[in-house]
Amino acid sequence: MNTLFDKIWDSHVVTKVEDGPTQLYIDRLYCHEVTSPQAFAGMRERGITCFRPEKIYCMPDHNTPTHDQD
């Protein structure tokens, strides 16, 4: 019986290389608020557009201070 991970992985396999890497189809892109702005700015400067922008999801992750919380 396959695990949930196995089922998701198997449904995204494009090509398997024996004794090598597996090429997967990535159907979503998750952005990181610290590094993604620079990446998108670099793409804009080079005139590169996003493929399937409706599949890009952003989630704030590092917005709670770890010190001076008084």
mmCIF file as Biopython writes it, N, C-alpha, C and O atoms, coordinates in Angstrom:
data_model
#
loop_
_atom_site.group_PDB
_atom_site.id
_atom_site.type_symbol
_atom_site.label_atom_id
_atom_site.label_alt_id
_atom_site.label_comp_id
_atom_site.label_asym_id
_atom_site.label_entity_id
_atom_site.label_seq_id
_atom_site.pdbx_PDB_ins_code
_atom_site.Cartn_x
_atom_site.Cartn_y
_atom_site.Cartn_z
_atom_site.occupancy
_atom_site.B_iso_or_equiv
_atom_site.auth_seq_id
_atom_site.auth_asym_id
_atom_site.pdbx_PDB_model_num
ATOM 1   N N  . MET A ? 1  ? 0.855  -1.185 0.000   1.0 0.0 1  A 1 
ATOM 2   C CA . MET A ? 1  ? 0.000  0.000  0.000   1.0 0.0 1  A 1 
ATOM 3   C C  . MET A ? 1  ? 0.897  1.243  0.000   1.0 0.0 1  A 1 
ATOM 4   O O  . MET A ? 1  ? 1.811  1.359  0.815   1.0 0.0 1  A 1 
ATOM 5   N N  . ASN A ? 2  ? 0.627  2.149  -0.906  1.0 0.0 2  A 1 
ATOM 6   C CA . ASN A ? 2  ? 1.420  3.382  -1.001  1.0 0.0 2  A 1 
ATOM 7   C C  . ASN A ? 2  ? 1.013  4.382  0.076   1.0 0.0 2  A 1 
ATOM 8   O O  . ASN A ? 2  ? -0.150 4.461  0.472   1.0 0.0 2  A 1 
ATOM 9   N N  . THR A ? 3  ? 1.992  5.135  0.533   1.0 0.0 3  A 1 
ATOM 10  C CA . THR A ? 3  ? 1.723  6.221  1.472   1.0 0.0 3  A 1 
ATOM 11  C C  . THR A ? 3  ? 1.174  7.415  0.697   1.0 0.0 3  A 1 
ATOM 12  O O  . THR A ? 3  ? 1.197  7.421  -0.534  1.0 0.0 3  A 1 
ATOM 13  N N  . LEU A ? 4  ? 0.685  8.416  1.406   1.0 0.0 4  A 1 
ATOM 14  C CA . LEU A ? 4  ? 0.216  9.640  0.760   1.0 0.0 4  A 1 
ATOM 15  C C  . LEU A ? 4  ? 1.354  10.276 -0.031  1.0 0.0 4  A 1 
ATOM 16  O O  . LEU A ? 4  ? 1.149  10.748 -1.149  1.0 0.0 4  A 1 
ATOM 17  N N  . PHE A ? 5  ? 2.559  10.289 0.552   1.0 0.0 5  A 1 
ATOM 18  C CA . PHE A ? 5  ? 3.723  10.830 -0.150  1.0 0.0 5  A 1 
ATOM 19  C C  . PHE A ? 5  ? 3.940  10.095 -1.466  1.0 0.0 5  A 1 
ATOM 20  O O  . PHE A ? 5  ? 4.134  10.728 -2.504  1.0 0.0 5  A 1 
ATOM 21  N N  . ASP A ? 6  ? 3.910  8.759  -1.434  1.0 0.0 6  A 1 
ATOM 22  C CA . ASP A ? 6  ? 4.109  7.960  -2.647  1.0 0.0 6  A 1 
ATOM 23  C C  . ASP A ? 6  ? 3.073  8.296  -3.715  1.0 0.0 6  A 1 
ATOM 24  O O  . ASP A ? 6  ? 3.411  8.424  -4.891  1.0 0.0 6  A 1 
ATOM 25  N N  . LYS A ? 7  ? 1.825  8.436  -3.312  1.0 0.0 7  A 1 
ATOM 26  C CA . LYS A ? 7  ? 0.755  8.732  -4.267  1.0 0.0 7  A 1 
ATOM 27  C C  . LYS A ? 7  ? 0.962  10.091 -4.918  1.0 0.0 7  A 1 
ATOM 28  O O  . LYS A ? 7  ? 0.803  10.229 -6.131  1.0 0.0 7  A 1 
ATOM 29  N N  . ILE A ? 8  ? 1.317  11.095 -4.124  1.0 0.0 8  A 1 
ATOM 30  C CA . ILE A ? 8  ? 1.556  12.437 -4.673  1.0 0.0 8  A 1 
ATOM 31  C C  . ILE A ? 8  ? 2.781  12.413 -5.576  1.0 0.0 8  A 1 
ATOM 32  O O  . ILE A ? 8  ? 2.748  12.951 -6.683  1.0 0.0 8  A 1 
ATOM 33  N N  . TRP A ? 9  ? 3.856  11.796 -5.113  1.0 0.0 9  A 1 
ATOM 34  C CA . TRP A ? 9  ? 5.089  11.690 -5.910  1.0 0.0 9  A 1 
ATOM 35  C C  . TRP A ? 9  ? 4.789  11.005 -7.247  1.0 0.0 9  A 1 
ATOM 36  O O  . TRP A ? 9  ? 5.133  11.531 -8.305  1.0 0.0 9  A 1 
ATOM 37  N N  . ASP A ? 10 ? 4.152  9.840  -7.197  1.0 0.0 10 A 1 
ATOM 38  C CA . ASP A ? 10 ? 3.881  9.070  -8.412  1.0 0.0 10 A 1 
ATOM 39  C C  . ASP A ? 10 ? 3.014  9.832  -9.403  1.0 0.0 10 A 1 
ATOM 40  O O  . ASP A ? 10 ? 3.176  9.681  -10.614 1.0 0.0 10 A 1 
ATOM 41  N N  . SER A ? 11 ? 2.099  10.646 -8.900  1.0 0.0 11 A 1 
ATOM 42  C CA . SER A ? 11 ? 1.215  11.395 -9.802  1.0 0.0 11 A 1 
ATOM 43  C C  . SER A ? 11 ? 1.932  12.547 -10.497 1.0 0.0 11 A 1 
ATOM 44  O O  . SER A ? 11 ? 1.384  13.138 -11.428 1.0 0.0 11 A 1 
ATOM 45  N N  . HIS A ? 12 ? 3.160  12.879 -10.057 1.0 0.0 12 A 1 
ATOM 46  C CA . HIS A ? 12 ? 3.917  13.984 -10.649 1.0 0.0 12 A 1 
ATOM 47  C C  . HIS A ? 12 ? 5.150  13.533 -11.425 1.0 0.0 12 A 1 
ATOM 48  O O  . HIS A ? 12 ? 5.898  14.370 -11.930 1.0 0.0 12 A 1 
ATOM 49  N N  . VAL A ? 13 ? 5.373  12.229 -11.526 1.0 0.0 13 A 1 
ATOM 50  C CA . VAL A ? 13 ? 6.551  11.725 -12.241 1.0 0.0 13 A 1 
ATOM 51  C C  . VAL A ? 13 ? 6.393  11.961 -13.741 1.0 0.0 13 A 1 
ATOM 52  O O  . VAL A ? 13 ? 5.380  11.598 -14.338 1.0 0.0 13 A 1 
ATOM 53  N N  . VAL A ? 14 ? 7.416  12.579 -14.336 1.0 0.0 14 A 1 
ATOM 54  C CA . VAL A ? 14 ? 7.477  12.766 -15.787 1.0 0.0 14 A 1 
ATOM 55  C C  . VAL A ? 14 ? 8.370  11.681 -16.381 1.0 0.0 14 A 1 
ATOM 56  O O  . VAL A ? 14 ? 7.970  10.986 -17.315 1.0 0.0 14 A 1 
ATOM 57  N N  . THR A ? 15 ? 9.575  11.539 -15.840 1.0 0.0 15 A 1 
ATOM 58  C CA . THR A ? 15 ? 10.548 10.563 -16.327 1.0 0.0 15 A 1 
ATOM 59  C C  . THR A ? 15 ? 11.327 9.994  -15.153 1.0 0.0 15 A 1 
ATOM 60  O O  . THR A ? 15 ? 11.740 10.725 -14.252 1.0 0.0 15 A 1 
ATOM 61  N N  . LYS A ? 16 ? 11.522 8.692  -15.174 1.0 0.0 16 A 1 
ATOM 62  C CA . LYS A ? 16 ? 12.378 8.043  -14.179 1.0 0.0 16 A 1 
ATOM 63  C C  . LYS A ? 16 ? 13.649 7.593  -14.884 1.0 0.0 16 A 1 
ATOM 64  O O  . LYS A ? 16 ? 13.590 6.980  -15.950 1.0 0.0 16 A 1 
ATOM 65  N N  . VAL A ? 17 ? 14.786 7.894  -14.293 1.0 0.0 17 A 1 
ATOM 66  C CA . VAL A ? 17 ? 16.069 7.436  -14.805 1.0 0.0 17 A 1 
ATOM 67  C C  . VAL A ? 17 ? 16.540 6.323  -13.880 1.0 0.0 17 A 1 
ATOM 68  O O  . VAL A ? 17 ? 16.696 6.533  -12.677 1.0 0.0 17 A 1 
ATOM 69  N N  . GLU A ? 18 ? 16.766 5.139  -14.443 1.0 0.0 18 A 1 
ATOM 70  C CA . GLU A ? 18 ? 17.199 4.031  -13.604 1.0 0.0 18 A 1 
ATOM 71  C C  . GLU A ? 18 ? 18.511 4.377  -12.917 1.0 0.0 18 A 1 
ATOM 72  O O  . GLU A ? 18 ? 19.462 4.817  -13.563 1.0 0.0 18 A 1 
ATOM 73  N N  . ASP A ? 19 ? 18.556 4.179  -11.627 1.0 0.0 19 A 1 
ATOM 74  C CA . ASP A ? 19 ? 19.725 4.523  -10.809 1.0 0.0 19 A 1 
ATOM 75  C C  . ASP A ? 19 ? 20.097 5.995  -10.933 1.0 0.0 19 A 1 
ATOM 76  O O  . ASP A ? 19 ? 21.268 6.358  -10.815 1.0 0.0 19 A 1 
ATOM 77  N N  . GLY A ? 20 ? 19.095 6.843  -11.171 1.0 0.0 20 A 1 
ATOM 78  C CA . GLY A ? 20 ? 19.358 8.271  -11.303 1.0 0.0 20 A 1 
ATOM 79  C C  . GLY A ? 20 ? 18.189 9.077  -10.777 1.0 0.0 20 A 1 
ATOM 80  O O  . GLY A ? 20 ? 17.334 8.546  -10.069 1.0 0.0 20 A 1 
ATOM 81  N N  . PRO A ? 21 ? 18.145 10.353 -11.119 1.0 0.0 21 A 1 
ATOM 82  C CA . PRO A ? 21 ? 17.089 11.235 -10.615 1.0 0.0 21 A 1 
ATOM 83  C C  . PRO A ? 21 ? 15.748 10.978 -11.297 1.0 0.0 21 A 1 
ATOM 84  O O  . PRO A ? 21 ? 15.680 10.391 -12.377 1.0 0.0 21 A 1 
ATOM 85  N N  . THR A ? 22 ? 14.709 11.423 -10.652 1.0 0.0 22 A 1 
ATOM 86  C CA . THR A ? 22 ? 13.366 11.376 -11.219 1.0 0.0 22 A 1 
ATOM 87  C C  . THR A ? 22 ? 12.967 12.794 -11.583 1.0 0.0 22 A 1 
ATOM 88  O O  . THR A ? 22 ? 13.091 13.708 -10.767 1.0 0.0 22 A 1 
ATOM 89  N N  . GLN A ? 23 ? 12.486 12.981 -12.810 1.0 0.0 23 A 1 
ATOM 90  C CA . GLN A ? 23 ? 12.001 14.297 -13.230 1.0 0.0 23 A 1 
ATOM 91  C C  . GLN A ? 23 ? 10.538 14.396 -12.819 1.0 0.0 23 A 1 
ATOM 92  O O  . GLN A ? 23 ? 9.721  13.546 -13.173 1.0 0.0 23 A 1 
ATOM 93  N N  . LEU A ? 24 ? 10.219 15.444 -12.069 1.0 0.0 24 A 1 
ATOM 94  C CA . LEU A ? 24 ? 8.860  15.643 -11.582 1.0 0.0 24 A 1 
ATOM 95  C C  . LEU A ? 24 ? 8.231  16.867 -12.228 1.0 0.0 24 A 1 
ATOM 96  O O  . LEU A ? 24 ? 8.920  17.835 -12.549 1.0 0.0 24 A 1 
ATOM 97  N N  . TYR A ? 25 ? 6.919  16.817 -12.417 1.0 0.0 25 A 1 
ATOM 98  C CA . TYR A ? 25 ? 6.159  17.981 -12.851 1.0 0.0 25 A 1 
ATOM 99  C C  . TYR A ? 25 ? 5.759  18.740 -11.593 1.0 0.0 25 A 1 
ATOM 100 O O  . TYR A ? 25 ? 5.083  18.196 -10.719 1.0 0.0 25 A 1 
ATOM 101 N N  . ILE A ? 26 ? 6.176  19.989 -11.505 1.0 0.0 26 A 1 
ATOM 102 C CA . ILE A ? 26 ? 5.856  20.824 -10.349 1.0 0.0 26 A 1 
ATOM 103 C C  . ILE A ? 26 ? 4.655  21.688 -10.712 1.0 0.0 26 A 1 
ATOM 104 O O  . ILE A ? 26 ? 4.733  22.520 -11.615 1.0 0.0 26 A 1 
ATOM 105 N N  . ASP A ? 27 ? 3.549  21.489 -10.008 1.0 0.0 27 A 1 
ATOM 106 C CA . ASP A ? 27 ? 2.323  22.192 -10.374 1.0 0.0 27 A 1 
ATOM 107 C C  . ASP A ? 27 ? 2.032  23.416 -9.519  1.0 0.0 27 A 1 
ATOM 108 O O  . ASP A ? 27 ? 1.020  24.087 -9.722  1.0 0.0 27 A 1 
ATOM 109 N N  . ARG A ? 28 ? 2.903  23.709 -8.574  1.0 0.0 28 A 1 
ATOM 110 C CA . ARG A ? 28 ? 2.737  24.903 -7.749  1.0 0.0 28 A 1 
ATOM 111 C C  . ARG A ? 28 ? 4.103  25.440 -7.370  1.0 0.0 28 A 1 
ATOM 112 O O  . ARG A ? 28 ? 5.079  24.698 -7.263  1.0 0.0 28 A 1 
ATOM 113 N N  . LEU A ? 29 ? 4.150  26.750 -7.170  1.0 0.0 29 A 1 
ATOM 114 C CA . LEU A ? 29 ? 5.377  27.390 -6.712  1.0 0.0 29 A 1 
ATOM 115 C C  . LEU A ? 29 ? 5.042  28.132 -5.428  1.0 0.0 29 A 1 
ATOM 116 O O  . LEU A ? 29 ? 4.139  28.968 -5.406  1.0 0.0 29 A 1 
ATOM 117 N N  . TYR A ? 30 ? 5.753  27.832 -4.382  1.0 0.0 30 A 1 
ATOM 118 C CA . TYR A ? 30 ? 5.555  28.520 -3.114  1.0 0.0 30 A 1 
ATOM 119 C C  . TYR A ? 30 ? 6.662  29.545 -2.937  1.0 0.0 30 A 1 
ATOM 120 O O  . TYR A ? 30 ? 7.846  29.212 -2.980  1.0 0.0 30 A 1 
ATOM 121 N N  . CYS A ? 31 ? 6.264  30.791 -2.737  1.0 0.0 31 A 1 
ATOM 122 C CA . CYS A ? 31 ? 7.219  31.893 -2.604  1.0 0.0 31 A 1 
ATOM 123 C C  . CYS A ? 31 ? 7.611  32.088 -1.144  1.0 0.0 31 A 1 
ATOM 124 O O  . CYS A ? 31 ? 6.842  31.801 -0.227  1.0 0.0 31 A 1 
ATOM 125 N N  . HIS A ? 32 ? 8.808  32.574 -0.961  1.0 0.0 32 A 1 
ATOM 126 C CA . HIS A ? 32 ? 9.332  32.918 0.360   1.0 0.0 32 A 1 
ATOM 127 C C  . HIS A ? 32 ? 9.481  34.434 0.395   1.0 0.0 32 A 1 
ATOM 128 O O  . HIS A ? 32 ? 10.065 35.018 -0.517  1.0 0.0 32 A 1 
ATOM 129 N N  . GLU A ? 33 ? 8.963  35.072 1.430   1.0 0.0 33 A 1 
ATOM 130 C CA . GLU A ? 33 ? 8.917  36.541 1.440   1.0 0.0 33 A 1 
ATOM 131 C C  . GLU A ? 33 ? 10.286 37.194 1.564   1.0 0.0 33 A 1 
ATOM 132 O O  . GLU A ? 33 ? 10.410 38.391 1.303   1.0 0.0 33 A 1 
ATOM 133 N N  . VAL A ? 34 ? 11.308 36.455 1.950   1.0 0.0 34 A 1 
ATOM 134 C CA . VAL A ? 34 ? 12.634 37.057 2.103   1.0 0.0 34 A 1 
ATOM 135 C C  . VAL A ? 34 ? 13.404 37.060 0.785   1.0 0.0 34 A 1 
ATOM 136 O O  . VAL A ? 34 ? 14.046 38.056 0.454   1.0 0.0 34 A 1 
ATOM 137 N N  . THR A ? 35 ? 13.351 35.965 0.029   1.0 0.0 35 A 1 
ATOM 138 C CA . THR A ? 35 ? 14.161 35.862 -1.191  1.0 0.0 35 A 1 
ATOM 139 C C  . THR A ? 35 ? 13.379 36.021 -2.487  1.0 0.0 35 A 1 
ATOM 140 O O  . THR A ? 35 ? 13.973 36.353 -3.512  1.0 0.0 35 A 1 
ATOM 141 N N  . SER A ? 36 ? 12.088 35.798 -2.479  1.0 0.0 36 A 1 
ATOM 142 C CA . SER A ? 36 ? 11.316 35.873 -3.722  1.0 0.0 36 A 1 
ATOM 143 C C  . SER A ? 36 ? 11.282 37.263 -4.344  1.0 0.0 36 A 1 
ATOM 144 O O  . SER A ? 36 ? 11.359 37.359 -5.568  1.0 0.0 36 A 1 
ATOM 145 N N  . PRO A ? 37 ? 11.171 38.357 -3.569  1.0 0.0 37 A 1 
ATOM 146 C CA . PRO A ? 37 ? 11.150 39.679 -4.208  1.0 0.0 37 A 1 
ATOM 147 C C  . PRO A ? 37 ? 12.381 39.937 -5.080  1.0 0.0 37 A 1 
ATOM 148 O O  . PRO A ? 37 ? 12.257 40.496 -6.170  1.0 0.0 37 A 1 
ATOM 149 N N  . GLN A ? 38 ? 13.561 39.537 -4.614  1.0 0.0 38 A 1 
ATOM 150 C CA . GLN A ? 38 ? 14.769 39.738 -5.411  1.0 0.0 38 A 1 
ATOM 151 C C  . GLN A ? 38 ? 14.734 38.867 -6.670  1.0 0.0 38 A 1 
ATOM 152 O O  . GLN A ? 38 ? 15.156 39.305 -7.740  1.0 0.0 38 A 1 
ATOM 153 N N  . ALA A ? 39 ? 14.243 37.666 -6.546  1.0 0.0 39 A 1 
ATOM 154 C CA . ALA A ? 39 ? 14.162 36.774 -7.701  1.0 0.0 39 A 1 
ATOM 155 C C  . ALA A ? 39 ? 13.216 37.345 -8.751  1.0 0.0 39 A 1 
ATOM 156 O O  . ALA A ? 39 ? 13.540 37.352 -9.938  1.0 0.0 39 A 1 
ATOM 157 N N  . PHE A ? 40 ? 12.052 37.823 -8.323  1.0 0.0 40 A 1 
ATOM 158 C CA . PHE A ? 40 ? 11.102 38.389 -9.276  1.0 0.0 40 A 1 
ATOM 159 C C  . PHE A ? 40 ? 11.615 39.696 -9.868  1.0 0.0 40 A 1 
ATOM 160 O O  . PHE A ? 40 ? 11.359 39.977 -11.039 1.0 0.0 40 A 1 
ATOM 161 N N  . ALA A ? 41 ? 12.331 40.498 -9.087  1.0 0.0 41 A 1 
ATOM 162 C CA . ALA A ? 41 ? 12.927 41.732 -9.617  1.0 0.0 41 A 1 
ATOM 163 C C  . ALA A ? 41 ? 13.950 41.393 -10.699 1.0 0.0 41 A 1 
ATOM 164 O O  . ALA A ? 41 ? 14.000 42.050 -11.739 1.0 0.0 41 A 1 
ATOM 165 N N  . GLY A ? 42 ? 14.762 40.369 -10.453 1.0 0.0 42 A 1 
ATOM 166 C CA . GLY A ? 42 ? 15.736 39.941 -11.451 1.0 0.0 42 A 1 
ATOM 167 C C  . GLY A ? 42 ? 15.070 39.460 -12.725 1.0 0.0 42 A 1 
ATOM 168 O O  . GLY A ? 42 ? 15.565 39.719 -13.822 1.0 0.0 42 A 1 
ATOM 169 N N  . MET A ? 43 ? 13.958 38.767 -12.591 1.0 0.0 43 A 1 
ATOM 170 C CA . MET A ? 43 ? 13.217 38.315 -13.774 1.0 0.0 43 A 1 
ATOM 171 C C  . MET A ? 43 ? 12.678 39.507 -14.553 1.0 0.0 43 A 1 
ATOM 172 O O  . MET A ? 43 ? 12.765 39.539 -15.781 1.0 0.0 43 A 1 
ATOM 173 N N  . ARG A ? 44 ? 12.116 40.496 -13.837 1.0 0.0 44 A 1 
ATOM 174 C CA . ARG A ? 44 ? 11.596 41.695 -14.507 1.0 0.0 44 A 1 
ATOM 175 C C  . ARG A ? 44 ? 12.695 42.414 -15.273 1.0 0.0 44 A 1 
ATOM 176 O O  . ARG A ? 44 ? 12.497 42.822 -16.417 1.0 0.0 44 A 1 
ATOM 177 N N  . GLU A ? 45 ? 13.867 42.570 -14.635 1.0 0.0 45 A 1 
ATOM 178 C CA . GLU A ? 45 ? 14.988 43.260 -15.280 1.0 0.0 45 A 1 
ATOM 179 C C  . GLU A ? 45 ? 15.423 42.555 -16.559 1.0 0.0 45 A 1 
ATOM 180 O O  . GLU A ? 45 ? 15.859 43.205 -17.509 1.0 0.0 45 A 1 
ATOM 181 N N  . ARG A ? 46 ? 15.310 41.245 -16.589 1.0 0.0 46 A 1 
ATOM 182 C CA . ARG A ? 46 ? 15.720 40.469 -17.760 1.0 0.0 46 A 1 
ATOM 183 C C  . ARG A ? 46 ? 14.578 40.258 -18.752 1.0 0.0 46 A 1 
ATOM 184 O O  . ARG A ? 46 ? 14.770 39.649 -19.804 1.0 0.0 46 A 1 
ATOM 185 N N  . GLY A ? 47 ? 13.392 40.760 -18.415 1.0 0.0 47 A 1 
ATOM 186 C CA . GLY A ? 47 ? 12.250 40.614 -19.318 1.0 0.0 47 A 1 
ATOM 187 C C  . GLY A ? 47 ? 11.657 39.216 -19.328 1.0 0.0 47 A 1 
ATOM 188 O O  . GLY A ? 47 ? 11.016 38.811 -20.298 1.0 0.0 47 A 1 
ATOM 189 N N  . ILE A ? 48 ? 11.872 38.481 -18.245 1.0 0.0 48 A 1 
ATOM 190 C CA . ILE A ? 48 ? 11.349 37.118 -18.144 1.0 0.0 48 A 1 
ATOM 191 C C  . ILE A ? 48 ? 10.007 37.165 -17.416 1.0 0.0 48 A 1 
ATOM 192 O O  . ILE A ? 48 ? 9.883  37.810 -16.375 1.0 0.0 48 A 1 
ATOM 193 N N  . THR A ? 49 ? 9.019  36.491 -17.959 1.0 0.0 49 A 1 
ATOM 194 C CA . THR A ? 49 ? 7.711  36.436 -17.307 1.0 0.0 49 A 1 
ATOM 195 C C  . THR A ? 49 ? 7.530  35.083 -16.618 1.0 0.0 49 A 1 
ATOM 196 O O  . THR A ? 49 ? 8.221  34.113 -16.931 1.0 0.0 49 A 1 
ATOM 197 N N  . CYS A ? 50 ? 6.604  35.040 -15.692 1.0 0.0 50 A 1 
ATOM 198 C CA . CYS A ? 50 ? 6.308  33.808 -14.968 1.0 0.0 50 A 1 
ATOM 199 C C  . CYS A ? 50 ? 5.423  32.910 -15.813 1.0 0.0 50 A 1 
ATOM 200 O O  . CYS A ? 50 ? 4.467  33.370 -16.439 1.0 0.0 50 A 1 
ATOM 201 N N  . PHE A ? 51 ? 5.746  31.637 -15.824 1.0 0.0 51 A 1 
ATOM 202 C CA . PHE A ? 51 ? 4.901  30.639 -16.466 1.0 0.0 51 A 1 
ATOM 203 C C  . PHE A ? 51 ? 3.800  30.265 -15.484 1.0 0.0 51 A 1 
ATOM 204 O O  . PHE A ? 51 ? 4.078  29.888 -14.345 1.0 0.0 51 A 1 
ATOM 205 N N  . ARG A ? 52 ? 2.580  30.368 -15.914 1.0 0.0 52 A 1 
ATOM 206 C CA . ARG A ? 52 ? 1.413  30.029 -15.111 1.0 0.0 52 A 1 
ATOM 207 C C  . ARG A ? 52 ? 1.401  30.751 -13.762 1.0 0.0 52 A 1 
ATOM 208 O O  . ARG A ? 52 ? 1.436  30.101 -12.717 1.0 0.0 52 A 1 
ATOM 209 N N  . PRO A ? 53 ? 1.352  32.083 -13.772 1.0 0.0 53 A 1 
ATOM 210 C CA . PRO A ? 53 ? 1.380  32.838 -12.510 1.0 0.0 53 A 1 
ATOM 211 C C  . PRO A ? 53 ? 0.223  32.496 -11.573 1.0 0.0 53 A 1 
ATOM 212 O O  . PRO A ? 53 ? 0.319  32.722 -10.367 1.0 0.0 53 A 1 
ATOM 213 N N  . GLU A ? 54 ? -0.857 31.959 -12.109 1.0 0.0 54 A 1 
ATOM 214 C CA . GLU A ? 54 ? -1.985 31.586 -11.249 1.0 0.0 54 A 1 
ATOM 215 C C  . GLU A ? 54 ? -1.648 30.394 -10.346 1.0 0.0 54 A 1 
ATOM 216 O O  . GLU A ? 54 ? -2.412 30.069 -9.438  1.0 0.0 54 A 1 
ATOM 217 N N  . LYS A ? 55 ? -0.521 29.752 -10.591 1.0 0.0 55 A 1 
ATOM 218 C CA . LYS A ? 55 ? -0.091 28.611 -9.780  1.0 0.0 55 A 1 
ATOM 219 C C  . LYS A ? 55 ? 0.972  28.995 -8.749  1.0 0.0 55 A 1 
ATOM 220 O O  . LYS A ? 55 ? 1.584  28.121 -8.136  1.0 0.0 55 A 1 
ATOM 221 N N  . ILE A ? 56 ? 1.194  30.295 -8.557  1.0 0.0 56 A 1 
ATOM 222 C CA . ILE A ? 56 ? 2.180  30.763 -7.587  1.0 0.0 56 A 1 
ATOM 223 C C  . ILE A ? 56 ? 1.454  31.147 -6.299  1.0 0.0 56 A 1 
ATOM 224 O O  . ILE A ? 56 ? 0.494  31.917 -6.324  1.0 0.0 56 A 1 
ATOM 225 N N  . TYR A ? 57 ? 1.916  30.611 -5.192  1.0 0.0 57 A 1 
ATOM 226 C CA . TYR A ? 57 ? 1.317  30.880 -3.892  1.0 0.0 57 A 1 
ATOM 227 C C  . TYR A ? 57 ? 2.379  31.460 -2.964  1.0 0.0 57 A 1 
ATOM 228 O O  . TYR A ? 57 ? 3.494  30.942 -2.887  1.0 0.0 57 A 1 
ATOM 229 N N  . CYS A ? 58 ? 2.035  32.518 -2.272  1.0 0.0 58 A 1 
ATOM 230 C CA . CYS A ? 58 ? 2.979  33.146 -1.343  1.0 0.0 58 A 1 
ATOM 231 C C  . CYS A ? 58 ? 2.415  33.076 0.073   1.0 0.0 58 A 1 
ATOM 232 O O  . CYS A ? 58 ? 1.222  33.285 0.295   1.0 0.0 58 A 1 
ATOM 233 N N  . MET A ? 59 ? 3.283  32.784 1.006   1.0 0.0 59 A 1 
ATOM 234 C CA . MET A ? 59 ? 2.880  32.667 2.398   1.0 0.0 59 A 1 
ATOM 235 C C  . MET A ? 59 ? 3.929  33.344 3.266   1.0 0.0 59 A 1 
ATOM 236 O O  . MET A ? 59 ? 5.086  32.924 3.265   1.0 0.0 59 A 1 
ATOM 237 N N  . PRO A ? 60 ? 3.551  34.388 4.012   1.0 0.0 60 A 1 
ATOM 238 C CA . PRO A ? 60 ? 4.510  34.999 4.934   1.0 0.0 60 A 1 
ATOM 239 C C  . PRO A ? 60 ? 4.978  33.954 5.947   1.0 0.0 60 A 1 
ATOM 240 O O  . PRO A ? 60 ? 4.188  33.155 6.451   1.0 0.0 60 A 1 
ATOM 241 N N  . ASP A ? 61 ? 6.268  33.980 6.230   1.0 0.0 61 A 1 
ATOM 242 C CA . ASP A ? 61 ? 6.822  32.945 7.094   1.0 0.0 61 A 1 
ATOM 243 C C  . ASP A ? 61 ? 7.631  33.517 8.256   1.0 0.0 61 A 1 
ATOM 244 O O  . ASP A ? 61 ? 7.617  32.959 9.353   1.0 0.0 61 A 1 
ATOM 245 N N  . HIS A ? 62 ? 8.326  34.610 8.027   1.0 0.0 62 A 1 
ATOM 246 C CA . HIS A ? 62 ? 9.246  35.136 9.038   1.0 0.0 62 A 1 
ATOM 247 C C  . HIS A ? 62 ? 8.829  36.538 9.480   1.0 0.0 62 A 1 
ATOM 248 O O  . HIS A ? 62 ? 9.613  37.479 9.353   1.0 0.0 62 A 1 
ATOM 249 N N  . ASN A ? 63 ? 7.628  36.690 9.988   1.0 0.0 63 A 1 
ATOM 250 C CA . ASN A ? 63 ? 7.174  38.016 10.367  1.0 0.0 63 A 1 
ATOM 251 C C  . ASN A ? 63 ? 6.965  38.183 11.871  1.0 0.0 63 A 1 
ATOM 252 O O  . ASN A ? 63 ? 6.435  39.208 12.301  1.0 0.0 63 A 1 
ATOM 253 N N  . THR A ? 64 ? 7.361  37.217 12.669  1.0 0.0 64 A 1 
ATOM 254 C CA . THR A ? 64 ? 7.281  37.335 14.119  1.0 0.0 64 A 1 
ATOM 255 C C  . THR A ? 64 ? 8.684  37.553 14.662  1.0 0.0 64 A 1 
ATOM 256 O O  . THR A ? 64 ? 9.562  36.716 14.455  1.0 0.0 64 A 1 
ATOM 257 N N  . PRO A ? 65 ? 8.911  38.674 15.357  1.0 0.0 65 A 1 
ATOM 258 C CA . PRO A ? 65 ? 10.255 38.924 15.882  1.0 0.0 65 A 1 
ATOM 259 C C  . PRO A ? 65 ? 10.646 37.869 16.918  1.0 0.0 65 A 1 
ATOM 260 O O  . PRO A ? 65 ? 9.803  37.353 17.652  1.0 0.0 65 A 1 
ATOM 261 N N  . THR A ? 66 ? 11.925 37.569 16.957  1.0 0.0 66 A 1 
ATOM 262 C CA . THR A ? 66 ? 12.412 36.583 17.922  1.0 0.0 66 A 1 
ATOM 263 C C  . THR A ? 66 ? 13.025 37.224 19.155  1.0 0.0 66 A 1 
ATOM 264 O O  . THR A ? 66 ? 13.409 36.529 20.095  1.0 0.0 66 A 1 
ATOM 265 N N  . HIS A ? 67 ? 13.117 38.556 19.154  1.0 0.0 67 A 1 
ATOM 266 C CA . HIS A ? 67 ? 13.651 39.261 20.323  1.0 0.0 67 A 1 
ATOM 267 C C  . HIS A ? 67 ? 12.912 40.586 20.480  1.0 0.0 67 A 1 
ATOM 268 O O  . HIS A ? 67 ? 12.188 41.000 19.575  1.0 0.0 67 A 1 
ATOM 269 N N  . ASP A ? 68 ? 13.082 41.239 21.591  1.0 0.0 68 A 1 
ATOM 270 C CA . ASP A ? 68 ? 12.426 42.525 21.889  1.0 0.0 68 A 1 
ATOM 271 C C  . ASP A ? 68 ? 10.911 42.447 21.716  1.0 0.0 68 A 1 
ATOM 272 O O  . ASP A ? 68 ? 10.321 43.295 21.046  1.0 0.0 68 A 1 
ATOM 273 N N  . GLN A ? 69 ? 10.294 41.462 22.300  1.0 0.0 69 A 1 
ATOM 274 C CA . GLN A ? 69 ? 8.847  41.295 22.181  1.0 0.0 69 A 1 
ATOM 275 C C  . GLN A ? 69 ? 8.092  41.882 23.373  1.0 0.0 69 A 1 
ATOM 276 O O  . GLN A ? 69 ? 6.925  41.552 23.587  1.0 0.0 69 A 1 
ATOM 277 N N  . ASP A ? 70 ? 8.735  42.735 24.139  1.0 0.0 70 A 1 
ATOM 278 C CA . ASP A ? 70 ? 8.106  43.309 25.336  1.0 0.0 70 A 1 
ATOM 279 C C  . ASP A ? 70 ? 6.922  44.160 24.998  1.0 0.0 70 A 1 
ATOM 280 O O  . ASP A ? 70 ? 6.284  44.714 25.893  1.0 0.0 70 A 1 
#
